[in-house]
Amino acid sequence: DTAVSQTPKYLVTQMGNDKSIKCEQNLGHDTMYWYKQDSKKFLKIMFSYNNKELIINETVPNRFSPKSPDKAHLNLHINSLELGDSAVYFCASSLAGEAYEQYFGPGTRLTVT
Amino acid sequence: ILNVEQSPQSLHVQEGDSTNFTCSFPSSNFYALHWYRWETAKSPEALFVMTLNGDEKKKGRISATLNTKEGYSYLYIKGSQPEDSATYLCAPPGGATNKLIFGTGTLLAVQP
């Protein structure tokens, strides 16, 4: 059974389009995250939700909007895609608190042409 | 901005060698330190979460120690194997609830 799943795995789209990436976890965790792996392979937090409430909102363009319909799902919607949005996006989940390990999804490779 | 440093950036060892790398972080307001293993084309996997000064954790041939007073953690791999090849990331908390700040990692390549 997949613990943290993301769809799609690959996403190729043109500049200006709007796209969504979905994430689901079946671990019973109450906290979910979106990370971006940049061109230098550095992993940076974008957003975190705890029980459907936004608790971390890093400095990302407001074209990026997370949505958590329930605590098992956290989706990422991106408007007006730009070339610089090309990256691998990872979803993760954990129990609430810094002392709990995070479980990562397989990643979504977004390519904007 | 929390400054997390990992060294070395990369490391090439022969199969059977033992190796270690370092994670340095600000020691003030410490709560927990995470280590993750990240194989190429896969996603990061948690190795350890350490919370107490002097903590030592072990998983098979991999172990880690923590010094919260001076702000560093060591990861040791005994008898490296090719399957240990990966990037090893450390992540202390980033000053907000549930937020981790990931270091740039140490890329380990183990030659058979």
Interface residues (C-beta under 8 A of the other chain):
Chain A: T31 Y33 K40 K41 F42 L43 K44 I45 S48 N50 I55 I56 F90 S94 A96 G97 E98 A99 Y100 E101 Q102 Y103 F104 G105 P106 G107
Chain B: Y31 A32 H34 K42 S43 P44 E45 A46 V49 T51 T87 L89 P93 G94 A96 T97 N98 K99 L100 I101 F102 T104 G105
